Amino acid sequence: MKDTYLWFAEAAVETTGEAALYPATSFIGMVPNLGETASLTKIVLLFKSRNGAATVDSVELTCTSGKQKEAMSSVVECLNAGPGFVNVADSLEGKFIDNITACAGVTTEA
């Protein structure tokens, strides 16, 4: 199977288990986290559920203040990168795409 796979991990993954690898084909969309309107530092990515549930999984990313649009553009570039592995946000290892500063959490709905 040739697909683009997106990797996300939060800083305490060894204790929380909050990490995920999603195929780009499971991407549904993304939105700025409107709960952070004062600093504009969050975006939320939505994916088809990893466990096959009728709900969605979400990945919350922290971005450079006021750079939500640019961070979302960087995610789109990753989605279109072509077959392979893309490290979007790995807070455990401190590796991020442009304008992303942390993976704040991965939520799989049951």
Rosetta blueprint (number, residue, H / E / L):
1 M L
2 K L
3 D L
4 T E
5 Y E
6 L E
7 W E
8 F E
9 A E
10 E L
11 A L
12 A L
13 V H
14 E H
15 T H
16 T H
17 G L
18 E L
19 A E
20 A E
21 L E
22 Y E
23 P E
24 A H
25 T H
26 S H
27 F E
28 I E
29 G E
30 M E
31 V E
32 P E
33 N L
34 L H
35 G H
36 E H
37 T L
38 A L
39 S L
40 L L
41 T L
42 K E
43 I E
44 V E
45 L E
46 L E
47 F E
48 K E
49 S L
50 R L
51 N L
52 G L
53 A L
54 A L
55 T L
56 V E
57 D E
58 S E
59 V E
60 E E
61 L E
62 T E
63 C E
64 T L
65 S L
66 G L
67 K L
68 Q H
69 K H
70 E H
71 A H
72 M H
73 S H
74 S H
75 V H
76 V H
77 E H
78 C H
79 L H
80 N L
81 A L
82 G L
83 P L
84 G E
85 F E
86 V E
87 N E
88 V E
89 A E
90 D E
91 S L
92 L L
93 E L
94 G L
95 K E
96 F E
97 I L
98 D L
99 N L
100 I E
101 T E
102 A E
103 C E
104 A E
105 G E
106 V E
107 T E
108 T L
109 E L
110 A L
